[in-house]
Amino acid sequence: MSSEERQGPLGYRLARLWDAADFRKVPLRTIVVALVAVALFYLAGKLIYRLRDVALLILVAGFLAMILNPLVLVIQRYVVKRRGFAVSLVTLLALAVFAGLAYLFGDPLVNAITNLANKLPSYIASAESGKGWIGHLLLKYHVQRWVAQNAPKLVTYAQDFSKPALSFGEGAVSLLIELLTIFVLVLLLLLEGPKMRRGILSVLSPRQATEVTRVASQVNRSVVGYMLGNFTTSVCCGITIFITLDVVNAPFPGLWALWVALVDFLPIIGGALAGIPTVLFVTGVVSVTAGVITLVVFLIYTQVENHILNPIIMSRTVRISPLLVLMAVLIGASLGSWVGGIFGGFVAALLAIPVAGALQVICREVWRLTGPPPADRDGDEDLEGVGATSVTMETTTIETTTVERQPESAEPDEPDESAEPSQPARRGYQRP
């Protein structure tokens, strides 16, 4: 059977193509492999971009699982031995905290809405009769006549307003679904985390498993340190706002301080997001002067936290430089908003510092493993001593060999007739 019949038409043509390329010294195989690699990387990038929302949820769930894992280990060590029960206790504790926060924020809001609904008829009656500050404003600016003249336009505006309301409702439902998804992912990661870890380490050699375990522990320590540092700055911010609101006699100072502390977990932009509704509330409920005082406190504290507290605390807990902390937050927020919009920007800003700490640990280990082995201070002298010892040993060996070796004689020795004949001579000897 010929080579053409054995390879087939396609294989024969490919063989001729490779031979022709080799004859002309064209790296055709390298070109084909490079094109295939570029195509695969392009398709992988498109796939990751298509699944960016799912990847974002998995990233947030992994971050939360890494934060809750030390608590699970503590409960597993001192309370219950089985990990499933420990994860269940941590889950119940997290649900209790979430329910408590929902009650603290929801109860005043529900009471305010109920109070407004009960007093709304009296407000409308006072406005129609021209009583109260609302009625005086309506009479002064002739609002009732304007409403009567533009009633059809107002109906159209109300119908147009229903579309943003529906969009807001859809966004709220999708947010609840995403939170539920993150909760389930965190629960599964806490339960299956040790199995996944053992499975990954089982395919590595003992030395590689030791290195991976050590690097993973350093990364975990960096992330936990970040959360402790962030918790410290958030507590400082909450205490500052609580004192300020208590001084200006604003209602619910503890609730607003809790709100500011929670939102302040977002670096760089957390203070601004927490301060806007707080300042508006104090301005509308207390006075303009109290609102201005609160605004000034927010501005001063935000600058102090972003440029003094955050870099110093993060550099001591996460152990990265303050400049790298600031750069990580800015770059992470920009990339996150580009990939996932506002939610992606928030998540990236929240995860930028621990990711920077993890990358610092990984880069340091890669630099250490790929570098030359550390030489001793007297390495050259030790090498010279080893070389001299080797030369001495070789000289001694040569001399010993020379002494033990017998010199060969130029002439063969005379046979000794008295000596016993050798074995071949014995065999060849015949009695006469």
C-alpha positions in Angstrom: 0.0 0.0 0.0 1.4 3.4 -1.0 1.8 6.4 1.3 -0.9 8.2 -0.7 -3.4 5.4 -0.1 -2.4 5.1 3.5 -2.8 8.8 4.4 -5.7 9.6 2.1 -6.0 12.5 -0.3 -6.2 15.2 2.5 -3.3 13.8 4.4 -1.2 13.5 1.3 -1.8 17.1 0.4 -1.0 18.3 3.9 2.2 16.3 3.9 3.2 17.9 0.6 2.3 21.3 2.0 4.5 20.8 5.1 7.4 19.4 3.0 7.2 22.4 0.6 7.2 24.9 3.5 10.2 23.1 5.1 12.0 23.1 1.8 11.5 26.9 1.4 12.3 27.4 5.2 8.9 28.9 5.9 7.7 28.3 9.6 4.3 27.3 8.4 3.5 25.2 11.5 4.4 28.1 13.8 2.2 30.5 11.8 -0.8 28.1 11.9 -0.4 27.6 15.7 -0.1 31.3 16.3 -3.3 31.9 14.3 -5.2 29.2 16.1 -4.0 30.6 19.5 -5.2 34.1 18.5 -8.6 32.8 17.4 -9.0 30.8 20.7 -8.1 33.8 22.8 -10.5 36.0 20.9 -13.3 33.5 21.4 -12.5 33.1 25.1 -12.6 36.9 25.5 -16.0 37.1 23.8 -17.3 34.3 26.0 -16.0 35.9 29.2 -17.5 39.3 28.1 -20.8 37.6 27.3 -20.8 35.9 30.8 -19.6 38.9 32.6 -22.7 39.2 34.8 -22.4 35.6 36.0 -18.6 36.0 36.5 -19.3 39.1 38.6 -21.8 37.2 40.8 -19.3 34.3 41.3 -16.6 36.8 42.1 -18.7 38.5 44.8 -19.8 35.2 46.2 -16.2 33.9 46.4 -15.2 37.1 48.2 -18.0 36.8 50.7 -17.2 33.1 51.2 -13.5 33.9 51.8 -14.6 36.5 54.5 -17.0 34.1 56.2 -14.7 31.1 56.1 -12.7 32.1 59.2 -15.9 32.4 61.2 -17.0 28.9 60.0 -13.6 27.5 61.1 -13.9 29.1 64.6 -17.4 27.7 65.1 -16.2 24.3 63.8 -13.4 24.3 66.2 -15.1 25.5 69.4 -18.9 24.8 68.9 -19.6 22.0 66.5 -17.2 19.7 64.7 -19.1 19.1 61.5 -18.7 21.7 58.9 -22.3 21.4 57.7 -23.6 22.5 61.1 -21.0 25.3 61.3 -22.0 26.6 57.9 -25.7 26.4 59.0 -25.0 28.4 62.1 -23.1 31.1 60.1 -25.9 31.2 57.6 -28.5 31.7 60.3 -26.4 34.4 61.9 -26.0 36.2 58.6 -29.8 36.0 58.0 -30.4 37.4 61.5 -28.1 40.3 60.9 -29.8 41.0 57.5 -33.2 40.8 59.1 -32.1 43.1 61.9 -30.8 45.7 59.4 -33.9 45.5 57.4 -36.0 46.1 60.5 -33.9 49.0 61.6 -34.1 50.7 58.2 -37.6 49.6 57.3 -39.5 50.4 60.5 -38.9 54.2 60.4 -39.7 54.2 56.7 -42.9 52.3 57.1 -44.0 54.6 60.0 -43.2 57.7 58.0 -45.2 56.4 55.0 -48.1 55.4 57.2 -48.1 58.8 58.9 -48.0 60.6 55.6 -50.9 58.5 54.3 -53.0 59.3 57.4 -52.3 63.0 57.2 -52.5 63.3 53.4 -56.3 64.2 53.3 -55.8 67.0 55.8 -52.8 68.3 53.8 -55.0 68.4 50.6 -57.9 70.1 52.4 -55.5 72.7 53.9 -54.0 73.3 50.5 -57.3 73.7 48.8 -58.5 76.2 51.4 -55.2 78.1 51.3 -54.2 77.2 54.9 -50.7 76.2 55.9 -47.5 76.8 54.1 -48.5 74.6 51.3 -51.8 76.5 50.8 -50.0 79.8 50.8 -47.6 78.6 48.1 -50.5 77.4 46.0 -52.3 80.7 46.3 -49.2 82.8 45.7 -48.1 81.0 42.5 -51.6 80.2 41.3 -50.9 76.5 41.2 -54.6 75.4 41.2 -55.4 77.5 38.0 -52.3 76.1 36.3 -53.3 72.6 37.1 -56.8 73.1 35.8 -55.4 74.6 32.5 -52.8 71.8 32.0 -54.8 68.8 33.2 -54.4 66.9 29.9 -50.6 67.4 29.9 -50.4 66.2 33.5 -52.3 63.0 32.5 -49.8 62.4 29.8 -46.9 63.0 32.1 -48.4 60.6 34.6 -48.7 57.9 31.9 -45.1 58.5 30.8 -44.0 58.3 34.4 -45.4 54.8 34.6 -42.6 53.4 32.4 -39.7 54.5 34.7 -41.7 53.1 37.6 -42.0 49.7 35.8 -38.3 49.8 35.0 -37.6 50.5 38.7 -39.7 47.6 39.7 -38.0 45.3 37.2 -34.6 46.5 38.6 -35.7 45.8 42.2 -36.8 42.3 41.2 -33.6 41.5 39.4 -31.6 42.8 42.4 -33.5 40.5 44.7 -32.8 37.6 42.3 -29.1 38.5 42.2 -28.9 38.7 46.0 -30.6 35.3 46.3 -28.1 33.9 43.7 -25.2 35.3 45.6 -26.6 33.8 48.9 -26.9 30.3 47.3 -23.4 30.5 45.8 -21.8 31.6 49.1 -23.6 28.7 50.9 -22.4 26.2 48.3 -18.8 27.6 48.4 -18.7 27.3 52.1 -19.9 23.7 52.0 -17.8 22.5 49.1 -14.8 24.7 49.6 -12.7 22.1 51.5 -13.5 19.4 48.9 -12.5 21.7 46.1 -9.3 22.5 47.9 -8.4 18.9 48.5 -9.2 18.1 44.9 -6.9 20.8 43.6 -4.0 19.9 45.9 -4.3 16.2 45.1 -3.3 16.7 41.5 -0.1 18.6 42.6 3.1 17.2 43.9 3.8 17.5 47.7 6.2 20.4 47.1 3.8 22.2 44.8 0.9 21.6 47.3 3.0 23.1 50.1 3.8 26.2 48.1 0.1 26.6 46.9 -1.1 26.2 50.5 1.3 28.8 51.8 0.4 31.3 49.1 -3.3 30.7 49.6 -2.9 31.4 53.3 -1.1 34.6 52.6 -3.8 35.7 50.2 -6.5 34.8 52.7 -4.7 36.8 55.4 -4.5 39.8 53.0 -8.3 39.6 52.3 -9.2 39.3 56.0 -6.9 42.1 56.8 -8.6 44.3 54.2 -12.0 43.6 55.8 -10.7 44.4 59.2 -9.2 47.7 58.0 -12.4 48.6 56.1 -14.5 47.7 59.2 -12.2 50.0 61.2 -12.7 53.0 58.9 -16.4 52.4 58.6 -16.8 52.4 62.4 -14.8 55.6 62.6 -17.1 57.2 60.0 -20.3 56.0 61.8 -19.1 57.4 65.1 -18.2 60.7 63.6 -21.6 61.1 61.9 -23.4 60.0 65.0 -21.7 62.7 67.1 -22.4 65.3 64.4 -26.1 64.4 64.1 -26.5 64.3 67.9 -25.0 67.7 68.2 -27.4 69.3 65.6 -30.4 67.4 67.2 -31.3 65.4 64.1 -33.8 62.6 64.5 -32.6 58.9 64.2 -28.8 59.7 64.7 -28.0 56.0 65.3 -29.9 54.8 62.2 -28.2 57.3 60.0 -24.8 56.5 61.5 -25.4 52.8 60.8 -26.3 53.7 57.2 -23.2 55.7 56.7 -21.0 53.0 58.3 -22.5 50.3 55.9 -22.2 52.4 52.7 -18.7 53.6 53.8 -17.5 50.0 53.1 -17.2 51.2 49.5 -13.7 52.9 49.3 -13.3 56.4 47.9 -17.0 56.8 46.9 -18.7 55.3 49.9 -18.5 58.5 51.9 -20.1 60.6 49.2 -22.9 58.1 48.6 -23.7 58.0 52.3 -23.5 61.7 52.8 -25.9 62.9 50.1 -29.1 61.5 51.6 -27.9 62.3 55.1 -27.3 66.0 54.4 -30.6 66.3 52.5 -32.5 64.7 55.4 -30.8 67.0 58.0 -31.4 70.1 55.8 -35.1 69.3 55.3 -36.0 68.1 58.8 -33.7 70.2 61.1 -32.5 73.4 59.4 -30.3 74.6 56.7 -27.5 75.5 59.2 -27.5 71.9 60.5 -27.4 70.6 56.9 -24.4 72.8 56.1 -22.6 71.7 59.3 -23.2 68.0 58.4 -22.0 68.7 54.8 -18.8 70.3 56.1 -18.2 67.3 58.4 -18.7 64.9 55.6 -16.4 66.7 53.3 -13.6 66.9 55.8 -13.9 63.3 57.0 -14.1 62.0 53.4 -10.9 63.7 52.5 -9.2 62.5 55.7 -10.4 58.9 55.3 -9.5 58.6 51.6 -6.1 60.2 51.8 -4.9 59.5 55.4 -6.9 56.7 57.2 -7.5 54.4 54.2 -3.9 54.3 52.9 -2.4 54.0 56.4 -4.8 51.4 57.7 -4.8 49.4 54.5 -1.0 49.5 54.2 -0.8 48.0 57.7 -3.6 45.3 57.3 -3.2 44.4 53.7 0.5 45.3 53.8 0.6 47.2 50.5 1.8 50.7 49.9 -0.7 53.6 50.2 0.0 54.6 46.6 -0.9 51.2 45.4 -4.1 51.2 47.5 -5.3 54.4 45.8 -4.3 53.3 42.3 -6.0 49.9 42.8 -9.3 51.5 43.8 -9.2 54.0 40.9 -8.3 51.4 38.3 -10.7 48.8 39.7 -13.7 51.2 39.7 -12.9 52.3 36.2 -12.6 48.8 34.8 -15.7 47.6 36.8 -17.9 50.4 35.5 -16.7 49.6 31.9 -17.5 45.9 32.3 -20.6 45.8 34.5 -22.0 49.3 34.7 -22.7 50.9 38.1 -23.0 47.5 39.9 -19.7 46.4 38.4 -18.0 49.7 39.4 -19.2 49.2 43.0 -18.0 45.6 43.2 -14.7 46.4 41.5 -14.1 49.3 43.9 -14.9 47.0 46.9 -12.6 44.2 45.7 -9.8 46.3 44.3 -7.7 46.4 47.5 -7.9 42.7 48.3 -7.2 41.8 44.7 -4.2 44.1 44.7 -3.0 42.4 47.9 -3.4 39.0 46.4 -1.6 40.0 43.3 1.2 41.4 45.3 1.6 38.1 47.2 1.4 36.0 44.0 4.0 38.2 42.2 6.3 38.1 45.2 6.2 34.3 45.3 6.7 34.0 41.5 9.7 36.3 41.7 11.1 34.3 44.5 10.6 30.9 42.8 11.9 32.0 39.4 15.0 33.8 40.8 18.4 32.3 41.5 18.9 30.5 44.8 20.1 32.8 47.6 23.9 32.6 47.9 25.7 32.6 51.3 27.8 35.4 52.4 31.0 33.3 52.1 29.9 31.4 49.1 32.9 32.1 47.0 35.3 31.1 49.7 33.3 27.9 50.3 33.5 27.1 46.6 37.3 27.7 46.6 37.6 25.4 49.6 35.6 22.7 48.0 37.7 23.0 44.8 41.0 22.7 46.8 39.6 19.7 48.7 38.6 18.1 45.4 42.1 18.6 43.9 43.7 17.2 47.0 41.5 14.2 47.0 42.2 13.6 43.3 46.0 13.9 43.9 45.9 11.5 46.8 43.9 9.0 44.7 46.4 9.3 41.8 49.3 8.7 44.2 47.6 5.8 45.9 46.9 4.2 42.5 50.5 4.7 41.4 51.8 3.1 44.5 49.5 0.1 44.5 50.0 -0.5 40.8 52.8 -3.0 40.0 55.2 -2.1 37.2 55.0 -4.4 34.2 58.1 -6.3 33.3 59.4 -6.1 29.8 60.3 -9.9 29.8 58.0 -12.7 31.0 58.9 -14.4 34.3 60.7 -17.7 34.2 58.3 -20.6 34.9 58.8 -22.1 38.3 59.1 -25.9 37.9 58.4 -26.5 41.6 55.2 -24.6 41.5 52.0 -26.5 41.1 50.7 -26.6 37.5 47.8 -24.6 36.6 44.3 -25.9 35.9 44.7 -26.0 32.1 48.1 -27.8 32.5 46.5 -30.3 34.8 43.9 -31.0 32.3 46.4 -31.4 29.5 48.8 -33.6 31.5 48.8 -37.3 30.5 50.4 -40.2 32.3 53.0 -41.9 30.1 
